[in-house]
Amino acid sequence: MSSLDQGAPFGAAAVGGIGAKRGATLALLAFAQLIIALDLNIVFVALPEIGAGLGFSGQTLQWVVSAYTVFTGGFLLFGGRAADLIGQRRVFIFALWLYALSSLVGGLAWSPEMIIAARAVQGIGAAFLFPATLSLINRLFAEGPERNRALAVWGGAGASGLTLGSLAGGLLTGAFGWPSVFYVNVLLAGVAIIAAFAIIPRDSKRHEHRSFDLPGALTVTAGATLLVFTLVQGPEYGWGSTAIIVSAALAAFFLITFAVIEAKSADPLMPLRLFHNRSLVAGMTITFLFMGTFGALPYFLTVLLQNVHGFTALQAGLAFLVPSIAIAAGTQVGERLATRFSTRATLVGGMVIGAIGTALMVSGANTDSSYLSLVPGLIISGVGQGIVWTAMWIAAASGVSHDEQGVASGMASTMLNVGNAIGMAVLIAIANRHVGGLTGDALKIAVADGIQVAFWLAAAGIVVSLLAAMVLPGKPK
């Protein structure tokens, strides 16, 4: 019986290439990442039609997006630990079922409440699928060149999914109406479920009894969900509103309670000893900063292209082909650099390249600039993003045992989600500080000026993330 059939880590024998069955496994895991990335963007283009078709108010339509974001962020750590204790293959398939069923309900929805509930369950599906997929890669591919290559393929699929989401959202909505952006996920998840039973190795048998730490799971899920809700809805509701203040206070209470439970638990949901892993902590910090800087760029690019330059949704989606291809290329470069040099050197190089590219985008963020003036910065920044994306997941998985890869992936991906919420909230608040009460050309100029400031701040934040990269070990002698 092969190591693949046994569910053991792949050996280093295939460093020069991935065999047929291993290639099929990696392709499926990359396909799952593509589904997650696709679902992030595919709904945006359809929002106006969803709002008109289901009778949303201007204040409630945002929850079609926010419900997904909030519940993903809240359940990531829960999903990661479930993968460790229940089995990564089982959780992977369960998450795909959640995606398929919630997408079906979303497409059939006849009221705002129904589609928001469907999006919330989709978010929970993502919270289980992301760490299960990442931990499967870390379990099935040996640490080193083989895992680096697998993470590069996985990351490239995610970059492709972001572009396909924008393109597919525009094409499907225009041709078949907004329900089609949900139905397509039913098809994709169904294909992945069938393939998972045939391709992914069975979960290894566990000889030791492990408890689930239900108090820890409940408190961290409540705390993380309330924290992400606070960060996502704070700009909308107002930071001084009662709902936001109460949510922030409850989030702090639940997270502090969770820390106390974990410190005293004999079998904790998130073993605190994992924070002694310098590479994991650095990886978590970098994922936070990555999404607070690089992760905010697509929002501002969308505003620049559509609100300032007047691009249609489809034209904006096509415009994202350039950075998406650059990011996908960067993930492959990142794998080669990490294998040849070190994770630290790769992260430093990617951050420097990304910061330079982001700064170059400033000159293209004018009301009278063309898309072509943005392209050099988009390409350079995209390559840097791809390099950092691959290397930061290598860092987060290094030195983590196989039966804790799920929770480690959940910890890093939770920081990814929280970093995006905080980064977006801060940068949007700063960028929009002078747009109130303006209309016409004056509004466009103010929006463009704010986007320039956001690009400069993102570039500065990327430079700050170099400090986190420097704590990683260099290339072993």
Buried (B, 14 or more C-beta within 10 A) or exposed (E): EEBBEEBBBBEEEBBEEBEEEBEBBBBBBBBBBBBBBBBBBBBBBBBBBBBEBBEBEEEBBBBBBBBBBBBBBBBBBBBBBBBBBBBBBBBBBBBBBBBBBBBBBBBEBEEBEBBBBBBBBBBBBBBBBBBBBBBBBBBBBBBBBBBBBBBBBBBBBBBBBBBBBBBBBBBBBBEEBBBBBBBBBBEBBBBBBEBBEEBBBEBBEEEEEEEBBEBBBBBBBBBBBBBBBBBBBBBEBEEEEEEBBEBBEBBBBBBEBBBEBBEEBEEBBBBEEBEEBBBBBBBBBBBBBBBBBBBBBBBBBBBBBBBBBEBEBBBBBBBBBBBBBBBBBBBBBBBBBBBEBBBBBBBBBBBBBBBBBBBBBBBBBBBEBEBEBBBBBBBBBBBBBBBBBBBBBBBBBBBBEBBBBBBBBBBBBBBBBBBBBBBBBBBBEEBBEBBEEEEEEEBBBBBBBBBBBBBBBBBEBBBEBBEBBEEBEEEEE
